[in-house]
């Protein structure tokens, strides 16, 4: 029997997630091993995305000089302390080539000398007793760890199982990128996400026509603010469809794909008309030369696990079901890192490097608290001086990239002592995790950045200026939300939105259109009971209050 290699933290995968967790483990001098099936790091990006352009922006010039503020516009770097290991050093392109990211990840792993065992592909995972995972590799090596961190990335493509003949279609990752192959051909693409529209855009200059077949109406990132929905950079096909350039985006109920004697493929699809004066179904067929399926990825390979520790999944097996520490709900000490973390977050950036890098930093602190009894890092205000804290708060709201990218999912927490003379500040806790550390009989402030478009029925594209500065609870764009909790009661204060997402500067220098400092202090004094010296309101400012005559004229013309 081969010798068993033991460690405390066993990480599977040396992609961006494994490297990011490895970095924190290395910096914290933790006992860890990363198992990587290939001979180098980040090899997913050798072939994916197929058309090589990344959707993650690389905006290098942002006027302001603060490093963390600029991190908000750097969607590819892993968190680290060395400027030379930031991704903008590798590309000047706003949407970089995947080859640049691959080169960056390989360099990152080498620069920090991470403990990676290459050519070590996990073949079987079991659990010995209550607290030891055993991983056997294809080459017969055996590893054991107390905590298992799965950073395997996209493990397989999703193949719809309700479309007869789907096996005749070509998978996204297997498609040819030779445009001559598609010249003047009829192409259908099954899918409604970025990979489908990335493919459609790529083929639009060569194919005779391209039809994107969406099971559900497409969602656009500019409406949902979720970076995984369709991005404008992949939007050309919609433009051509609406301008009648033969390409189209359709929403049929695709039932079957058949292979014709001439080798072409035929779709059998339906459209329902329940509100027609003659309700019914339109049943159609259409012939194509090629059909490509772009139907997403699965993030869990259940075949790796012994039956008793197969992690529970959801969304047709795409995502793991996790608790608020990204731990499997049915297998203790099994954690998921990387894009699989989006199983807990389908509204902000947890499925992307610029989001999950912060989740991983938080998880690292939670792990060493659980397994090494090292307390989660906090800032202690002793004594608590309001004037000092509020300046720290404004800086934090204006600089933090973690709160900015994981809006509504990660938040900060300020817990007062029972007599309000001291306070403890936690950064970037999962909001769903906060109840575990909130005491019932002490004043608590939770701090997050959130959108407010849910307050409106209009398209977000109709918001082309600041939200109403007099009703900040209805602010539409990303803005700070401070929640006070005490003895089960919750109250909220909303700052107005800011075009550049800064609340530490006057409007002329990039801050919000008005200052909310006076109202915020009044609210804090009321809900927490702090002894704050509230200054008198200053008359004037950029908001001009209409006279009654102006109000009347406006109502008559509207």
C-alpha positions as CSV (number, residue, x, y, z in Angstrom):
1,X,0.0,0.0,0.0
2,X,1.2,3.5,-0.9
3,X,2.3,5.8,1.9
4,X,-0.5,8.2,3.0
5,X,0.3,11.9,2.7
6,X,-1.4,13.8,5.4
7,X,-2.3,17.5,5.8
8,X,-4.9,19.6,7.5
9,X,-6.3,21.5,4.4
10,X,-6.5,19.5,1.2
11,X,-7.3,21.6,-1.8
12,X,-8.4,20.1,-5.1
13,X,-7.6,22.2,-8.2
14,X,-4.9,24.8,-9.0
15,X,-7.2,27.1,-10.9
16,X,-7.8,30.7,-9.7
17,X,-9.7,29.5,-6.6
18,X,-7.1,26.9,-5.5
19,X,-4.3,29.4,-6.1
20,X,-6.1,32.1,-4.1
21,X,-6.8,29.8,-1.2
22,X,-3.2,28.5,-1.4
23,X,-1.9,32.1,-1.2
24,X,-3.8,32.7,2.0
25,X,-2.7,29.4,3.4
26,X,0.9,30.1,2.5
27,X,0.9,33.6,4.0
28,X,-0.7,32.2,7.2
29,X,1.8,29.3,7.3
30,X,-1.0,26.8,7.4
31,X,-0.6,23.1,6.6
32,X,-2.0,22.5,3.2
33,X,-1.6,20.7,-0.2
34,X,-3.1,21.6,-3.5
35,X,-3.7,18.7,-5.9
36,X,-3.7,19.6,-9.6
37,X,-4.4,17.0,-12.3
38,X,-2.4,18.8,-15.0
39,X,1.3,19.7,-15.2
40,X,0.7,23.5,-14.6
41,X,-1.8,25.9,-13.0
42,X,-4.9,27.3,-14.6
43,X,-5.1,24.9,-17.5
44,X,-8.8,25.4,-18.0
45,X,-7.9,28.6,-19.7
46,X,-5.8,26.8,-22.3
47,X,-9.0,26.0,-24.2
48,X,-11.8,28.1,-22.5
49,X,-13.5,30.3,-23.4
50,X,-13.4,28.9,-26.9
51,X,-13.2,32.2,-28.6
52,X,-10.5,33.4,-26.2
53,X,-11.9,36.8,-25.2
54,X,-12.6,37.1,-21.4
55,X,-15.7,38.8,-20.1
56,X,-13.8,40.0,-17.0
57,X,-12.8,43.7,-17.5
58,X,-9.2,44.9,-17.1
59,X,-9.7,48.7,-16.6
60,X,-6.3,50.1,-15.9
61,X,-7.0,53.8,-15.8
62,X,-9.5,55.0,-13.2
63,X,-8.3,58.6,-12.3
64,X,-8.1,57.8,-8.6
65,X,-4.8,56.5,-7.2
66,X,-6.0,54.3,-4.2
67,X,-5.0,50.7,-4.8
68,X,-8.1,49.1,-3.3
69,X,-10.5,51.5,-5.1
70,X,-8.8,50.5,-8.4
71,X,-9.2,46.9,-7.5
72,X,-12.9,47.4,-8.2
73,X,-12.1,47.7,-11.9
74,X,-9.5,44.8,-12.0
75,X,-11.6,41.7,-12.4
76,X,-8.7,39.2,-13.0
77,X,-6.1,39.7,-10.3
78,X,-5.9,37.4,-7.4
79,X,-5.6,39.1,-4.0
80,X,-1.9,39.5,-3.0
81,X,0.5,42.0,-1.5
82,X,2.9,42.4,-4.4
83,X,2.1,44.9,-7.2
84,X,4.1,43.0,-9.8
85,X,1.6,40.1,-9.3
86,X,-1.4,42.1,-10.4
87,X,-3.0,41.1,-13.7
88,X,-3.0,44.6,-15.3
89,X,0.8,44.0,-15.8
90,X,-0.1,41.2,-18.2
91,X,-2.5,43.0,-20.6
92,X,-3.6,46.4,-21.8
93,X,-6.9,45.1,-23.2
94,X,-10.2,46.0,-21.6
95,X,-11.4,42.4,-22.3
96,X,-8.2,40.4,-22.2
97,X,-7.3,37.2,-24.1
98,X,-7.5,34.0,-22.0
99,X,-3.9,33.3,-22.9
100,X,-2.9,36.3,-20.7
101,X,-4.8,35.0,-17.8
102,X,-3.2,31.5,-18.2
103,X,0.2,33.1,-18.2
104,X,-0.7,35.1,-15.1
105,X,-1.9,32.1,-13.1
106,X,1.2,30.1,-14.0
107,X,3.4,33.0,-12.8
108,X,1.3,33.5,-9.6
109,X,1.7,29.9,-8.6
110,X,5.5,30.0,-9.1
111,X,6.1,33.5,-7.6
112,X,4.5,32.4,-4.3
113,X,5.9,28.9,-4.4
114,X,2.6,27.4,-3.5
115,X,2.5,23.8,-2.3
116,X,1.0,22.2,-5.5
117,X,1.3,18.6,-6.3
118,X,1.0,18.5,-10.1
119,X,-0.1,15.5,-12.2
120,X,-2.3,14.4,-9.3
121,X,-5.8,13.9,-10.5
122,X,-8.3,12.9,-7.9
123,X,-10.0,9.6,-8.8
124,X,-11.9,8.7,-5.6
125,X,-12.9,10.6,-2.4
126,X,-14.0,9.0,0.8
127,X,-14.2,10.0,4.4
128,X,-12.5,8.0,7.2
129,X,-14.3,8.5,10.5
130,X,-15.7,11.9,11.3
131,X,-12.8,14.2,10.4
132,X,-10.5,12.7,7.7
133,X,-11.1,12.8,4.0
134,X,-9.1,10.4,1.9
135,X,-8.3,11.2,-1.8
136,X,-6.9,8.6,-4.1
137,X,-5.3,9.9,-7.3
138,X,-5.2,8.1,-10.6
139,X,-1.6,7.3,-10.1
140,X,-2.4,5.6,-6.8
141,X,-1.2,8.3,-4.4
142,X,-3.3,8.6,-1.2
143,X,-3.8,12.0,0.6
144,X,-5.7,12.7,3.8
145,X,-7.0,16.0,5.1
146,X,-9.2,17.3,7.9
147,X,-10.9,19.8,5.7
148,X,-11.5,19.3,1.9
149,X,-11.7,22.3,-0.3
150,X,-13.0,21.7,-3.8
151,X,-11.8,24.2,-6.4
152,X,-12.2,22.0,-9.4
153,X,-13.9,24.6,-11.5
154,X,-16.2,23.7,-14.4
155,X,-16.1,19.9,-14.3
156,X,-18.5,19.1,-17.2
157,X,-20.8,20.7,-19.6
158,X,-24.6,20.5,-19.0
159,X,-26.4,18.5,-21.6
160,X,-30.2,19.0,-21.6
161,X,-31.9,15.6,-21.0
162,X,-35.3,16.7,-22.2
163,X,-34.5,17.2,-25.9
164,X,-34.7,14.1,-27.9
165,X,-31.7,13.7,-30.2
166,X,-29.5,16.2,-28.3
167,X,-26.5,13.9,-29.0
168,X,-26.5,15.1,-32.6
169,X,-25.6,18.6,-31.6
170,X,-22.0,19.8,-30.9
171,X,-20.9,20.9,-27.4
172,X,-19.7,24.5,-26.9
173,X,-16.2,23.3,-25.9
174,X,-15.9,21.0,-29.0
175,X,-17.0,23.5,-31.7
176,X,-14.7,24.4,-34.5
177,X,-13.5,28.0,-34.5
178,X,-12.6,27.9,-38.2
179,X,-14.9,30.5,-39.8
180,X,-14.5,28.9,-43.2
181,X,-16.2,25.8,-41.8
182,X,-19.3,27.8,-41.2
183,X,-19.2,30.0,-44.4
184,X,-22.8,30.5,-45.6
185,X,-24.0,27.7,-43.4
186,X,-27.2,27.7,-41.4
187,X,-26.4,27.5,-37.7
188,X,-28.5,27.1,-34.6
189,X,-27.2,27.7,-31.1
190,X,-29.0,26.2,-28.1
191,X,-28.6,28.4,-25.0
192,X,-29.4,31.8,-23.4
193,X,-26.2,32.7,-21.7
194,X,-22.9,34.4,-22.6
195,X,-21.4,31.3,-24.2
196,X,-24.3,31.1,-26.6
197,X,-24.1,34.8,-27.6
198,X,-20.3,34.8,-27.7
199,X,-20.6,31.9,-30.2
200,X,-23.3,33.7,-32.2
201,X,-21.3,36.9,-32.5
202,X,-18.2,35.0,-33.6
203,X,-20.1,33.2,-36.4
204,X,-22.3,36.2,-37.5
205,X,-19.8,37.4,-40.1
206,X,-19.4,34.0,-41.7
207,X,-22.6,32.0,-41.4
208,X,-25.6,32.4,-43.7
209,X,-27.7,32.9,-40.7
210,X,-27.4,32.1,-36.9
211,X,-30.5,31.4,-34.8
212,X,-30.0,31.4,-31.0
213,X,-32.7,29.2,-29.5
214,X,-33.4,30.2,-25.9
215,X,-35.5,28.1,-23.6
216,X,-36.3,31.2,-21.5
217,X,-36.2,34.9,-22.4
218,X,-32.6,36.1,-22.2
219,X,-31.5,38.2,-19.2
220,X,-29.2,41.2,-19.7
221,X,-26.5,42.2,-17.2
222,X,-27.4,45.9,-17.7
223,X,-30.8,45.1,-16.3
224,X,-30.0,42.5,-13.6
225,X,-26.5,43.8,-12.6
226,X,-25.5,40.2,-12.5
227,X,-22.3,39.8,-14.5
228,X,-23.2,36.3,-15.5
229,X,-26.2,37.4,-17.5
230,X,-25.7,38.5,-21.1
231,X,-23.1,41.2,-21.4
232,X,-23.2,44.1,-23.9
233,X,-19.9,42.8,-25.5
234,X,-21.9,39.8,-26.6
235,X,-25.0,41.7,-27.7
236,X,-24.3,42.2,-31.5
237,X,-26.7,39.4,-32.5
238,X,-29.7,41.2,-30.8
239,X,-28.9,44.3,-32.8
240,X,-28.7,42.4,-36.1
241,X,-32.0,40.5,-35.2
242,X,-33.9,43.7,-34.6
243,X,-32.5,45.3,-37.7
244,X,-33.5,42.2,-39.8
245,X,-30.1,41.0,-40.8
246,X,-31.2,37.3,-41.0
247,X,-29.7,36.4,-37.6
248,X,-32.3,35.9,-34.9
249,X,-32.9,35.2,-31.2
250,X,-35.9,32.9,-30.8
251,X,-37.7,31.4,-27.8
252,X,-39.2,28.1,-29.0
253,X,-40.0,25.0,-27.0
254,X,-37.4,22.7,-28.6
255,X,-38.6,19.1,-28.5
256,X,-36.4,17.1,-30.8
257,X,-33.4,17.2,-33.1
258,X,-33.2,14.6,-35.9
259,X,-30.4,13.8,-38.3
260,X,-31.5,13.9,-42.0
261,X,-30.3,11.6,-44.7
262,X,-28.2,14.4,-46.2
263,X,-26.4,14.8,-42.9
264,X,-28.0,18.0,-41.9
265,X,-30.0,18.5,-38.6
266,X,-33.6,19.3,-38.2
267,X,-35.2,20.9,-35.1
268,X,-38.8,20.1,-34.0
269,X,-40.0,23.0,-32.0
270,X,-43.2,24.6,-30.8
271,X,-44.7,28.0,-29.9
272,X,-47.8,28.2,-27.7
273,X,-50.5,30.8,-28.1
274,X,-52.7,30.6,-25.0
275,X,-54.1,34.1,-25.5
276,X,-55.0,33.7,-29.2
277,X,-58.6,34.0,-30.2
278,X,-58.0,30.4,-31.2
279,X,-55.7,29.1,-28.5
280,X,-53.2,26.5,-29.7
281,X,-49.7,25.4,-30.5
282,X,-47.7,26.1,-33.6
283,X,-45.5,23.0,-34.4
284,X,-42.6,23.7,-36.7
285,X,-39.4,22.2,-38.1
286,X,-36.3,23.9,-39.5
287,X,-33.2,22.5,-41.2
288,X,-29.7,23.5,-40.1
289,X,-26.2,22.6,-41.2
290,X,-24.8,22.8,-37.6
291,X,-26.4,23.0,-34.1
292,X,-24.2,24.0,-31.2
293,X,-25.3,23.6,-27.6
294,X,-24.1,26.2,-25.1
295,X,-26.0,25.2,-22.0
296,X,-23.6,25.9,-19.2
297,X,-21.4,24.0,-16.8
298,X,-21.7,21.8,-13.8
299,X,-19.5,22.6,-10.8
300,X,-19.7,19.3,-9.0
301,X,-18.4,15.9,-10.1
302,X,-20.5,13.6,-8.0
303,X,-18.8,10.5,-9.5
304,X,-15.7,11.2,-7.5
305,X,-17.3,10.5,-4.1
306,X,-18.2,7.5,-2.1
307,X,-21.9,7.1,-2.0
308,X,-22.2,8.2,1.7
309,X,-20.5,11.6,1.0
310,X,-21.9,12.6,-2.4
311,X,-22.6,16.3,-1.9
312,X,-26.1,17.5,-2.4
313,X,-26.7,19.6,-5.6
314,X,-29.4,21.9,-7.1
315,X,-30.4,23.4,-10.4
316,X,-30.2,20.0,-12.2
317,X,-26.9,19.2,-10.6
318,X,-25.1,22.4,-11.6
319,X,-24.4,23.9,-8.1
320,X,-23.6,22.4,-4.7
321,X,-26.0,23.1,-1.9
322,X,-24.0,25.0,0.7
323,X,-24.4,26.6,4.1
324,X,-23.3,30.2,4.9
325,X,-19.7,29.0,5.1
326,X,-19.7,27.5,1.6
327,X,-19.7,24.1,3.3
328,X,-21.7,21.2,1.9
329,X,-25.0,20.9,3.7
330,X,-24.8,17.2,3.9
331,X,-21.1,16.5,4.2
332,X,-19.4,18.3,7.1
333,X,-15.8,19.7,6.5
334,X,-16.3,19.7,2.7
335,X,-16.1,23.2,1.3
336,X,-16.5,24.7,-2.2
337,X,-14.3,27.5,-3.5
338,X,-14.3,29.4,-6.8
339,X,-17.1,29.7,-9.2
340,X,-19.1,27.0,-7.4
341,X,-19.6,29.6,-4.7
342,X,-22.3,31.1,-6.9
343,X,-24.6,28.4,-5.7
344,X,-25.1,30.8,-2.8
345,X,-25.1,34.0,-4.9
346,X,-26.8,34.5,-8.2
347,X,-27.0,38.3,-8.0
348,X,-23.5,39.6,-7.5
349,X,-20.0,38.3,-8.6
350,X,-19.4,35.1,-6.7
351,X,-19.1,33.1,-9.9
352,X,-16.2,35.1,-11.1
353,X,-12.6,35.8,-10.0
354,X,-13.4,39.4,-9.1
355,X,-16.1,38.1,-6.6
356,X,-14.9,34.8,-5.3
357,X,-11.5,36.1,-4.4
358,X,-13.2,37.9,-1.5
359,X,-15.3,35.0,-0.6
360,X,-12.2,32.9,-0.4
361,X,-10.4,35.4,1.8
362,X,-13.4,35.4,4.2
363,X,-13.6,31.6,4.1
364,X,-9.9,31.3,4.9
365,X,-10.5,33.3,8.1
366,X,-13.5,31.3,9.0
367,X,-11.5,28.0,8.4
368,X,-8.6,29.0,10.6
369,X,-11.1,30.1,13.3
370,X,-12.8,26.7,13.2
371,X,-9.8,24.4,12.7
372,X,-6.9,26.4,14.3
373,X,-8.8,28.4,16.9
374,X,-7.6,31.6,15.5
375,X,-10.2,34.3,15.9
376,X,-11.7,36.1,12.9
377,X,-9.8,39.3,12.5
378,X,-11.5,42.4,13.9
379,X,-10.7,46.1,14.5
380,X,-11.3,47.1,18.1
381,X,-12.5,50.6,19.0
382,X,-11.6,51.0,22.7
383,X,-12.8,53.5,23.6
384,X,-15.3,54.0,20.8
385,X,-15.1,57.6,19.5
386,X,-17.8,58.3,17.0
387,X,-15.8,61.0,15.1
388,X,-12.9,58.5,14.5
389,X,-15.2,55.6,13.5
390,X,-17.4,57.6,11.0
391,X,-14.3,58.7,9.0
392,X,-13.2,55.1,8.9
393,X,-16.6,54.1,7.7
394,X,-16.7,56.6,4.9
395,X,-13.3,55.5,3.7
396,X,-14.4,51.9,3.9
397,X,-17.6,52.5,1.9
398,X,-15.6,54.4,-0.7
399,X,-12.6,52.0,-1.0
400,X,-13.8,48.5,-0.3
401,X,-13.7,46.3,-3.4
402,X,-15.1,43.3,-1.6
403,X,-18.4,45.0,-0.5
404,X,-18.5,46.6,-4.0
405,X,-18.3,43.4,-6.0
406,X,-20.3,41.2,-3.6
407,X,-23.1,43.7,-3.0
408,X,-25.8,42.3,-0.8
409,X,-23.8,39.1,0.0
410,X,-20.8,40.2,2.0
411,X,-21.1,42.9,4.6
412,X,-19.3,44.5,7.6
413,X,-20.4,44.4,11.2
414,X,-20.0,46.8,14.1
415,X,-20.9,45.3,17.5
416,X,-21.1,47.7,20.4
417,X,-20.3,46.7,24.0
418,X,-23.3,46.7,26.3
419,X,-22.5,50.3,27.5
420,X,-21.6,51.6,24.0
421,X,-18.2,52.6,25.1
422,X,-16.3,50.1,23.0
423,X,-17.0,48.3,19.7
424,X,-15.6,45.5,17.5
425,X,-15.6,45.7,13.7
426,X,-15.7,42.7,11.4
427,X,-15.0,43.0,7.7
428,X,-16.6,41.0,4.9
429,X,-18.7,38.4,6.6
430,X,-21.4,36.6,4.6
431,X,-24.6,38.5,5.4
432,X,-26.4,35.2,6.0
433,X,-23.6,34.2,8.5
434,X,-24.0,37.4,10.6
435,X,-26.7,36.1,13.0
436,X,-24.2,33.6,14.3
437,X,-22.1,36.5,15.8
438,X,-24.7,39.1,16.6
439,X,-25.5,39.3,20.3
440,X,-29.3,39.9,21.1
441,X,-28.9,42.6,23.7
442,X,-26.2,44.8,22.2
443,X,-26.4,47.4,19.5
444,X,-25.2,46.3,16.1
445,X,-24.7,48.0,12.8
446,X,-24.4,45.9,9.6
447,X,-22.9,47.7,6.6
448,X,-23.3,46.7,2.9
449,X,-23.6,48.1,-0.6
450,X,-26.8,47.4,-2.4
451,X,-28.8,48.2,-5.5
452,X,-32.4,49.5,-5.3
453,X,-33.8,49.0,-8.7
454,X,-36.3,46.6,-7.2
455,X,-38.2,49.7,-6.0
456,X,-39.0,50.6,-9.6
457,X,-40.8,49.0,-12.5
458,X,-38.9,51.0,-15.1
459,X,-35.9,49.7,-17.0
460,X,-32.6,50.5,-15.3
461,X,-31.6,52.1,-18.6
462,X,-34.0,54.9,-17.9
463,X,-32.0,56.0,-14.8
464,X,-29.6,58.5,-16.3
465,X,-28.9,60.7,-13.3
466,X,-28.9,60.7,-9.5
467,X,-31.7,59.1,-7.6
468,X,-34.0,61.4,-5.6
469,X,-31.6,62.8,-2.9
470,X,-34.6,63.3,-0.6
471,X,-35.8,59.7,-0.6
472,X,-32.5,57.8,-0.2
473,X,-34.4,54.6,0.8
474,X,-35.3,54.4,-2.8
475,X,-31.8,55.0,-4.2
476,X,-31.5,52.9,-7.4
477,X,-27.8,52.6,-8.0
478,X,-25.2,50.9,-5.7
479,X,-25.3,52.7,-2.3
480,X,-24.5,52.1,1.3
481,X,-27.2,50.5,3.5
482,X,-26.7,50.6,7.3
483,X,-28.9,48.4,9.4
484,X,-29.3,48.8,13.1
485,X,-30.2,45.7,15.1
486,X,-31.1,45.4,18.7
487,X,-33.2,42.8,20.5
488,X,-34.6,41.5,17.2
489,X,-35.6,44.9,15.9
490,X,-34.1,46.1,12.6
491,X,-34.0,49.7,11.2
492,X,-32.3,50.9,8.1
493,X,-30.5,54.0,6.8
494,X,-29.8,54.5,3.2
495,X,-27.2,56.8,1.7
496,X,-27.9,58.2,-1.7
497,X,-26.2,56.7,-4.7
498,X,-22.9,58.2,-6.0
499,X,-21.9,58.1,-9.6
500,X,-18.3,57.0,-8.8
501,X,-19.3,55.0,-5.7
502,X,-17.5,57.3,-3.3
503,X,-18.9,58.8,-0.1
504,X,-15.7,60.2,1.3
505,X,-15.4,63.2,-1.1
506,X,-17.6,66.3,-2.0
507,X,-19.6,66.0,-5.2
508,X,-17.2,68.1,-7.2
509,X,-14.4,65.6,-6.5
510,X,-16.4,62.5,-7.3
511,X,-18.7,62.0,-4.2
512,X,-22.4,61.8,-3.9
513,X,-24.5,64.8,-5.1
514,X,-25.3,65.9,-1.5
515,X,-23.9,65.0,1.9
516,X,-26.0,62.6,4.1
517,X,-23.7,63.1,7.1
518,X,-26.1,65.2,9.2
519,X,-29.1,62.8,8.7
520,X,-26.9,59.8,9.3
521,X,-25.6,61.2,12.6
522,X,-29.2,62.1,13.7
523,X,-30.3,58.5,12.9
524,X,-27.3,57.0,14.8
525,X,-28.0,59.1,17.8
526,X,-31.7,58.0,17.8
527,X,-31.2,54.2,17.3
528,X,-28.0,53.6,19.2
529,X,-28.3,56.3,21.8
530,X,-24.8,57.7,21.2
531,X,-24.0,61.1,22.6
532,X,-23.2,62.9,19.3
533,X,-22.9,66.6,19.1
534,X,-25.2,67.3,16.1
535,X,-24.2,70.5,14.2
536,X,-26.8,72.9,12.8
537,X,-27.9,72.2,9.3
538,X,-26.2,74.4,6.7
539,X,-28.5,76.3,4.4
540,X,-28.1,76.0,0.6
541,X,-26.4,73.3,-1.3
542,X,-26.9,71.9,-4.8
543,X,-30.6,70.9,-4.3
544,X,-33.0,73.8,-5.2
545,X,-36.5,73.5,-3.7
546,X,-39.2,74.5,-6.1
547,X,-41.7,77.2,-5.2
548,X,-45.3,76.4,-5.3
549,X,-45.8,78.0,-8.7
550,X,-43.1,75.8,-10.2
551,X,-44.7,72.7,-8.7
552,X,-48.1,73.8,-10.3
553,X,-46.5,74.4,-13.7
554,X,-44.8,71.0,-13.6
555,X,-48.0,69.1,-12.7
556,X,-49.9,70.9,-15.5
557,X,-47.3,69.9,-18.2
558,X,-46.8,66.3,-17.1
